[in-house]
Amino acid sequence: MKKMLSVIVMLVLITTFVFAQGEMEKSRTIKLGHIRDANHPTHQGALLFAELVNEGTDGRITVNVYPNSQLGGIQEMFAQMKTGDLAMTYGGINTMAFIKGGEAFEITAIPFLYRDYEHMRKALLSEEFAPVIKEAEKNTGVKILNITGDTAPRGLTANRKITSPKDFKGLKIRTAASEVVLRVMKKLGALPQQVPFADLYVSLKTGVVDAQENGAITVMNTSMFEVQDYYMKTDYIRDIETFYMSPSFYDSLSEADRAVLLDASEKAGELVTKLTAEQLETAYEVLEQNMTVVKEPELKLDEIREALNGVFDDWDGVRWPEGLLQKIQSM
């Protein structure tokens, strides 16, 4: 009788523990932050991710999405994930190079390296690139769940037509604070300037700078066509939105829940890619109505690529594994 009673008590304790654990998991709420506005494809993808995670875990994991840098800029959010204060961030793979330990990801912003979204994603999810991700995760304290979701490639606007390398000479161009972009513009003879994005429209209008490098969607949304005459469709730098995670959050997940999050991220990235393509189509229509859009063959991209040959040779085997750039080119 005592043995039977002990078994019953043990079963009750186990059932209570399992039930309590299930209840604790059901009440789990995490934060996902990003820097885009609420109308951006990235936000729509993040919302779909949250919905699918909630469905896939039967409500055990709730994801609250915070757009428009509500949780800080990308570097602040990286810091929060490293300490475990933030579960997830959805942002460009280029930004991994912004933090100590992620320098190898400069290769994700090399001009003209990636032919299109499919080529870039294939390269970054390849066996050749896997050691770069593993090393960066160890050195940065940030986990990469998935690299998925196309973004608008960067082009160039200016007050004069740019068609070949010689046209860059003396061009006062506002650039991102990226060593890759600075190297490129200096190599072409331009004069890169650092201007806060919030001040860019006025700086273009008043002639503080003559040009800037952003994608067509940004140019449309900020009405830069009011203060710039030409848009050069260079598509010279690409990026892919990436689901970053706190390692402590990732480690706390079961294999089943990890699979749910991975599947949700894949579907979210597909939506972002679709919406980005739609917005780009609209953006080019708007730009063509308001400024001169310069494309190939008038835009001599082969000459510009040729002028940039060897610019990053000294990083090979230093910033990233030796030969990786050539492997990506040949994929």
Secondary structure, 3 states (H helix, E strand, C coil): CHHHHHHHHHHHHHHHHHHHHHHHHHCEEEEEECCCCCCCHHHHHHHHHHHHHHHHCCCCEEEEEECCCCCCCHHHHHHHHHHCCCCEEEEEHHHHHHCCCCHHHHHHHCCCCCCCHHHHHHHHCCCCCHHHHHHHHHHHCCEEEEEEEECCCEEEEECCCCCCHHHHCCCEEECCCCHHHHHHHHHCCCEEECCCHHHHHHHHHHCCCCEECCCHHHHHHCCHHHCCCEEEEEEEECCEEEEEECHHHHHCCCHHHHHHHHHHHHHHHHHHHHHHHHHHHHHHHHHHHHCEEECCCCCCHHHHHHHCCCCCHHHECCCECCCHHHHHHHC
